[in-house]
Amino acid sequence: MNPKQILLSPPHMGGTEQDYIAQAFQDNWIAPAGPHIDLFENRLADFLGENTQVAALQSGTAAIHLGLQLLGVQNGDEVLCQSLTFVASVNPVLYLGATPVFVGSENETWNMCPDALEKAILNRLENGIQPKAILLVHLYGMPAKMNEIVRLSKKYNIPILEDAAEALGSTYHGKLCGTFGDFGVLSFNGNKIITTSGGGGLICHSETAKQKAIFWATQAKEAAAHYEHKQMGYNYRMSNISASIGLGQMEVLSKHIQLRRQNHAFYQQFFDTIPQVTLHQEPNENFNSNHWLNVIQLASFEQREALRLYLEQHQIESRPVWKPMHLQPLFQNNLYFGDHLETELFNNGLCLASGSSLSAEDLNRIRTALELFFNKL
Ligand SMILES: *Cc1c(COP(=O)(O)O)cnc(C)c1O
């Protein structure tokens, strides 16, 4: 019999999710409205700390869309985007008719390089264009260099939208990712730190902004008994059933972050003995990653593919690093500023199984497979 497949980052239920769902059924709150949505938003805001509010939405992508709209991004604008990311970070820029200008990564966090960002800003200013927003990502849970990026945001008066879809619980200088920018984004997709099956959150710093997001997310209905509309809206509100799953997940959030960090310690111990492999790690103690995924850099593309296929034979899932956006056919005509570090990361990088539900037995299987692979090299 084949062993069961070890997945990259599967959903991990805490146990009480179904109690909340049962409650929602009992009260017949089977709708994109209901008490569990507000409760889930409050639990998230409590977790994120003072001066934060969260609007619960159907996806992280929807949260990025509304965040950009709240920043006033519109047709013809330019948005400075991290190139190394999942396409969901950038698609909403296109929804608004705006143009992404891509910024490369630095080699410590793999996130938006502050020097490349400043070059991009200066170039756009020289061309008479004031970029409308900076859209950065805390990729794989690793906090970006926020001090430097916030400084540039202030210097050039460009607001920040922080894509923290992968970074719930990560901190930079003790402050939680998603709370630095004018707006922050969380995702509760099935593969993220916690899941609502599908879902997202927009982190705001005022009640007005949160209410505006919810207004747009519910078809921009004006206050009237009949249906009155002055603006275009969307159907983006989270459902009360998804929020019920979220309430159960909030009870295990801290534990799951701790388990992801333990997985990282496991990989760290293993790869310490393999000189040809570099494990992606925090540059120093000011960076605290949730280690959503553990990522290694191998000696070459060939070695990366060999390991990926070897693990696949052992029923262990792994994935190449995100293909940079400026290399995607979708964005072939967009500007890019950077040193092309992300091309190398894409070629040599591999994401390893990192779910919070990995058992001791799973970890043993992973260790054995990795040992066999690297002993043969
Ligand atoms: C998952 C993810 C998103 C999108 O979230 P969804 O909830 O799937 O729409 C955005 N950005 C990054 C970096 C992600 O990993």
Ligand as a Chemical Component Dictionary entry (heavy atoms), coordinates in Angstrom:
data_LIG
# 
_chem_comp.id                   LIG 
_chem_comp.type                 NON-POLYMER 
_chem_comp.pdbx_formal_charge   0 
_chem_comp.three_letter_code    LIG 
# 
loop_
_chem_comp_atom.comp_id 
_chem_comp_atom.atom_id 
_chem_comp_atom.alt_atom_id 
_chem_comp_atom.type_symbol 
_chem_comp_atom.charge 
_chem_comp_atom.model_Cartn_x 
_chem_comp_atom.model_Cartn_y 
_chem_comp_atom.model_Cartn_z 
_chem_comp_atom.pdbx_ordinal 
LIG C1 C1 C 0 -3.041 33.255 -0.756 1  
LIG C2 C2 C 0 -2.454 34.526 -1.155 2  
LIG C3 C3 C 0 -3.237 35.600 -1.600 3  
LIG C4 C4 C 0 -4.696 35.505 -1.922 4  
LIG O1 O1 O 0 -5.517 35.032 -0.989 5  
LIG P1 P1 P 0 -6.869 34.275 -1.407 6  
LIG O2 O2 O 0 -7.591 34.202 -0.115 7  
LIG O3 O3 O 0 -6.478 32.949 -1.957 8  
LIG O4 O4 O 0 -7.580 35.119 -2.414 9  
LIG C5 C5 C 0 -2.615 36.799 -1.865 10 
LIG N1 N1 N 0 -1.292 36.948 -1.732 11 
LIG C6 C6 C 0 -0.501 35.946 -1.330 12 
LIG C7 C7 C 0 0.958  36.211 -1.171 13 
LIG C8 C8 C 0 -1.047 34.694 -1.053 14 
LIG O5 O5 O 0 -0.241 33.694 -0.686 15 
# 
loop_
_chem_comp_bond.comp_id 
_chem_comp_bond.atom_id_1 
_chem_comp_bond.atom_id_2 
_chem_comp_bond.value_order 
_chem_comp_bond.pdbx_ordinal 
LIG C1 C2 SING 1  
LIG C2 C3 SING 2  
LIG C2 C8 DOUB 3  
LIG C3 C4 SING 4  
LIG C3 C5 DOUB 5  
LIG C4 O1 SING 6  
LIG O1 P1 SING 7  
LIG P1 O2 DOUB 8  
LIG P1 O3 SING 9  
LIG P1 O4 SING 10 
LIG C5 N1 SING 11 
LIG N1 C6 DOUB 12 
LIG C6 C7 SING 13 
LIG C6 C8 SING 14 
LIG C8 O5 SING 15 
# 
